[in-house]
């Protein structure tokens, strides 16, 4: 069983020594992801828009690892203002409503950029391991 590191080529991956996602066998872990893109932060001030963009980034990492959102079994959502839980939860529900992974949402003091409102991790398991 090999290890596959998934990279977006972002500058922080090498500096901090992490991968966007790691696949080992049928298991895929996606690092904490935000709405930051090469063009800048999507949805500044908008927790719903940031959550949708973050989930798109997670979906892309899963695709690179040979998986899809349907394979996600767990998400962890970190928010800087728990009072925004409804907007964040609505976006998560629109993406994962039929999939229904186990999830956790917790409030944190802050994220790496003060304009980031949400960060999400995801774990996926392929039912039939693909190479």
GIWOVEN-V670275 format. One record per residue. RES is the residue in three letters. OMEGA is omega as a letter, one per 30 degrees, with the letter a starting at -180 (NA if undefined). Layout:
RES | OMEGA
RES | OMEGA
//
This chain:
UNK | a
UNK | l
UNK | l
UNK | l
UNK | l
UNK | a
UNK | l
UNK | a
UNK | l
UNK | a
UNK | a
UNK | a
UNK | l
UNK | a
UNK | a
UNK | l
UNK | l
UNK | l
UNK | l
UNK | l
UNK | l
UNK | l
UNK | l
UNK | a
UNK | a
UNK | a
UNK | l
UNK | l
UNK | l
UNK | a
UNK | l
UNK | a
UNK | l
UNK | a
UNK | l
UNK | l
UNK | l
UNK | l
UNK | a
UNK | a
UNK | l
UNK | l
UNK | l
UNK | l
UNK | a
UNK | a
UNK | l
UNK | a
UNK | l
UNK | l
UNK | l
UNK | l
UNK | l
UNK | l
UNK | l
UNK | l
UNK | l
UNK | l
UNK | l
UNK | l
UNK | l
UNK | l
UNK | l
UNK | l
UNK | l
UNK | a
UNK | l
UNK | l
UNK | l
UNK | l
UNK | a
UNK | l
UNK | a
UNK | l
UNK | l
UNK | a
UNK | l
UNK | a
UNK | l
UNK | l
UNK | a
UNK | l
UNK | l
UNK | a
UNK | a
UNK | l
UNK | l
UNK | l
UNK | l
UNK | l
UNK | l
UNK | a
UNK | l
UNK | a
UNK | a
UNK | a
UNK | a
UNK | a
UNK | l
UNK | l
UNK | l
UNK | a
UNK | l
UNK | l
UNK | l
UNK | l
UNK | l
UNK | a
UNK | l
UNK | l
UNK | a
UNK | l
UNK | a
UNK | l
UNK | l
UNK | a
UNK | a
UNK | l
UNK | a
UNK | l
UNK | l
UNK | l
UNK | l
UNK | l
UNK | l
UNK | a
UNK | l
UNK | a
UNK | l
UNK | l
UNK | NA
//
